[in-house]
Amino acid sequence: MAATTESVKADAAEAPLLNQKNLWAGITLYLVFYSFIRWYEGVYGWSAGLDSFAPEFETYWMNMLYIEIVIEVLLFAGINGYIWKTRDRKVMSITPREELRRHFTHWTWLVCYGWAIYWGASYFTEQDGTWHQTIVRDTDFTPSHIIEFYLSYPIYIITGSAAFMYAKTRLPTYHEGLHLMYLIAVIGPFMILPNVGLNEWGHTFWFMEELFVAPLHYGFVFFGWAALAIMGVVNTEVMAIAKLLKKDLA
């Protein structure tokens, strides 16, 4: 038993602080997935997405909406449930090297969160604006909305919540209390999703497809810019890592 314990400690000490394979795998996963989604949108957005009363719209878009919502709920519960279930119950007693390694793993989560926000709150959001300036919609569930609101937004919400949960359960820096900047960085962009309800309700009464500066859209800007609170998290990370580097990491 003692030999096994020593072996585990030795393996932990020799493990690289930054697992570059996981970092690049996460970045590549989003890139490949969203490249496929963009291809799908390019093919079926025009051929089956212009008339919501057509059978093709139900086949290629509404079924996609139903499937993605179910998968996203399961992923949110599964990923966060797993992180919580496997949490370190003695997180305040870990070695400096192990803590530093976990900080680098946390950075992998943060990079993926930023990458996911780019695709959701920038790429597909700007694309949705172009769609509305080109096509007059006859339903709230347009191809661009099904991808933007109900796919890319939940994906960055899942990623952000998982990053927060990892930090809360694995790092002494975030274990006690709630980190205000982290909450803003995660909950702010999350609030864009319920703001979609207000947006669609407003569009029911006012035609403003090209008026993206209309007050109805202010919520998207306010909650989107809340993502800048991630710089407060980065500041916390830099201070924590700098403190650890002054210790004996052997």
DRENTILO-787084 format. One line per 8 residues: their letters; for each residue x, y, z of C-alpha. Coordinates in pm, 1 decimal, m for minus. Each point is the difference from the previous one (the first is absolute). Last residue first. Layout:
a> X,Y,Z  ...
***
This chain:
aldkkllk> 932.8,1954.9,m605.9  m202.8,316.4,m23.5  187.6,189.6,272.8  m190.7,323.9,34.2  50.5,330.3,m179.5  m170.2,m143.5,m306.5  m314.0,m52.9,204.6  m38.5,370.8,75.1
aiamvetn> 43.8,91.0,m365.3  m261.2,m261.9,m90.8  m254.1,145.7,244.3  65.3,359.5,m109.2  m26.0,m87.6,m369.5  m318.2,m201.5,56.8  m170.7,278.7,192.4  82.3,244.6,m279.6
vvgmiala> m131.9,m248.3,m256.4  m322.8,m26.8,198.3  m34.8,378.0,3.6  68.0,m4.6,m374.0  m293.8,m241.2,m30.3  m213.1,297.2,99.0  15.3,83.2,m369.9  m278.8,m255.7,m46.2
awgffvfg> m235.4,260.3,143.8  26.4,165.2,m341.8  m246.0,m257.4,m129.7  m249.4,69.3,276.8  m18.4,370.3,m81.1  17.2,m42.0,m378.5  m269.5,m267.2,m17.8  m218.5,198.7,238.2
yhlpavfl> 19.6,308.4,m221.9  m180.5,m179.7,m282.4  m349.2,129.2,74.8  147.5,349.7,27.8  45.4,3.2,m381.9  361.7,11.7,m121.3  m57.3,m315.3,m203.8  m261.0,177.6,m209.8
eemfwfth> 9.4,m219.2,m312.2  m258.4,m258.5,108.3  m201.0,256.9,191.2  m365.6,m91.8,m48.5  m163.2,51.8,336.3  m269.2,m205.7,176.0  119.2,m359.8,m36.5  358.3,126.7,m16.8
gwenlgvn> m34.3,107.3,361.3  m99.6,m349.2,114.6  296.2,m143.8,m189.9  240.0,236.8,175.2  m149.2,m53.5,343.5  34.3,m376.3,m42.1  356.4,40.5,m131.7  78.8,182.2,324.5
plimfpgi> m36.4,m339.7,165.3  305.5,m112.4,m204.1  200.0,322.3,35.0  m10.6,m57.8,375.9  263.4,m272.9,m39.0  243.9,263.4,m129.2  m32.2,183.6,333.4  m16.5,m314.6,216.7
vailymlh> 346.2,m124.6,m100.6  219.4,311.1,m0.6  m208.8,159.7,275.9  39.4,m303.6,225.3  373.3,m14.6,m71.2  37.5,368.2,86.1  m180.2,m51.8,329.8  197.6,m306.8,113.8
lgehytpl> m231.9,m182.8,238.0  103.5,m117.6,346.9  269.3,m254.7,77.1  123.2,m229.3,m274.9  105.7,263.2,m251.9  370.7,35.1,80.3  10.0,m349.1,155.8  m51.8,m146.9,m349.1
rtkaymfa> m177.6,m325.5,m85.8  m370.7,36.2,86.1  m62.0,369.6,m68.7  241.9,19.3,m291.9  m155.0,m304.3,m168.2  m352.5,130.9,59.6  88.2,336.1,m153.2  151.9,m164.7,m306.4
asgtiiyi> m302.1,m231.8,m28.4  m237.8,296.4,21.4  192.2,177.9,m274.0  3.5,m300.8,m233.2  m371.5,m72.3,46.7  m86.0,366.4,m58.5  227.9,5.2,m305.7  m190.8,m294.8,m144.3
pyslyfei> m339.7,140.4,101.3  71.4,314.0,m206.9  126.1,m187.9,m307.5  m298.1,m234.1,m29.6  m334.3,158.3,90.3  65.7,366.7,m62.2  246.5,m9.7,m290.4  m71.8,m326.1,m180.6
ihsptfdt> m379.0,m5.4,29.3  1.4,376.8,m42.0  193.4,m15.2,m329.7  m233.9,m267.7,m136.5  m303.2,211.2,98.2  m212.2,m98.2,297.4  m172.9,330.7,73.9  m219.7,m51.8,m305.9
drvitqhw> m78.7,167.8,m333.2  343.4,155.7,m45.8  77.3,268.0,m255.1  341.8,m99.9,m135.7  303.5,214.2,m81.0  36.7,248.1,285.8  m118.9,m268.5,239.2  264.7,m244.0,m125.8
tgdqetfy> 276.2,259.9,35.2  m95.3,51.9,364.1  m1.4,m376.0,52.2  354.0,m16.0,m138.3  112.4,257.8,253.9  m146.6,m218.6,274.5  147.0,m316.6,m152.6  354.6,138.9,2.8
sagwyiaw> m6.7,221.4,308.7  m207.7,m119.4,294.6  m5.0,m368.0,m91.2  327.4,m72.6,m178.4  201.4,247.2,207.7  m167.3,m114.4,320.5  111.0,m358.7,m73.4  362.0,110.1,m47.8
gycvlwtw> m9.9,198.8,325.7  m141.3,m300.9,184.2  254.9,m232.9,m161.1  279.9,229.9,114.0  m147.1,10.9,350.0  m25.7,m379.3,21.5  362.5,m37.4,m108.1  92.5,265.7,254.5
htfhrrle> m161.3,m216.9,267.6  230.6,m282.9,m102.4  288.5,243.2,48.5  m133.1,87.0,345.1  m31.4,m369.7,73.7  369.5,m51.0,m70.5  83.3,289.8,232.8  m205.8,m157.4,277.6
erptismv> 173.3,m331.9,m55.5  337.3,171.5,22.5  m96.5,190.1,315.7  m117.0,m322.3,169.8  m368.5,m56.3,75.1  m139.6,57.4,349.4  m270.8,261.4,m67.0  m156.0,m228.3,m263.1
krdrtkwi> m69.9,m274.9,249.0  m346.7,m89.7,m130.8  129.2,4.8,m356.7  m305.1,m4.6,m225.0  m87.3,m316.7,m192.9  m377.2,36.1,42.9  12.4,375.2,m63.8  195.6,m34.2,m324.3
ygnigafl> m222.8,m290.2,m108.0  m321.1,190.8,74.2  129.5,301.6,m188.3  78.0,m209.9,m305.5  m313.4,m217.6,13.1  m256.9,267.0,86.6  122.6,242.9,m265.5  53.5,m278.8,m252.7
lveiviei> m350.2,m143.1,53.3  m161.9,340.8,m35.0  206.4,67.6,m312.7  m89.8,m334.6,m158.6  m374.9,57.1,50.2  17.0,355.1,m139.1  211.1,m111.4,m296.6  m244.3,m272.5,m102.3
ylmnmwyt> m311.3,219.2,8.4  163.4,281.3,m197.4  143.6,m237.8,m261.3  m346.7,m149.8,m43.9  m129.7,352.1,m53.9  269.2,73.0,m257.2  53.3,m274.8,m257.0  m325.4,m195.7,9.5
efepafsd> m239.3,268.9,121.0  139.8,247.4,m254.5  m20.3,m260.7,m274.9  m372.7,m39.8,59.5  m50.5,368.0,m99.9  m183.1,229.9,239.1  323.0,157.5,129.4  86.2,118.4,m350.0
lgaswgyv> 357.5,123.5,m47.9  185.6,m280.2,176.7  m5.8,m300.9,m231.7  220.9,80.7,m300.3  146.4,325.4,126.7  86.0,m95.3,356.1  48.8,m363.4,m102.8  339.7,19.4,m170.7
geywrifs> 159.4,302.0,166.4  m142.8,m91.4,337.8  137.7,m354.0,m20.1  340.6,133.2,m102.8  m2.9,246.6,289.3  m97.7,m281.9,237.5  284.9,m216.1,m131.4  247.7,283.6,50.6
yfvlylti> m154.0,48.7,345.0  78.9,m357.7,98.0  350.8,2.0,m145.4  94.6,326.9,170.6  m159.7,m88.5,333.7  180.8,m334.7,13.6  325.6,153.4,m121.1  15.3,244.6,291.5
gawlnkqn> m73.3,m276.6,251.1  251.3,m239.1,m155.7  259.0,276.1,m5.2  m29.4,56.5,372.7  m34.9,m368.7,86.2  314.2,m84.6,m195.2  186.5,292.4,155.0  m32.3,m143.9,349.4
llpaeaad> 164.4,281.3,194.8  181.5,m80.2,323.2  151.0,m311.7,m151.5  m33.2,m316.1,212.3  325.1,m91.1,177.6  m116.1,107.2,346.9  m336.5,m167.9,m44.0  166.9,m324.2,m111.0
akvsetta> 229.7,10.8,303.2  m289.8,62.0,236.9  m191.3,m292.4,m149.8  304.1,m224.4,30.4  50.1,101.9,363.3  m358.6,m93.1,75.9  39.4,m336.0,m173.9  316.9,m76.2,195.4
am> m176.7,83.2,325.2  m281.9,m235.2,m90.2
***
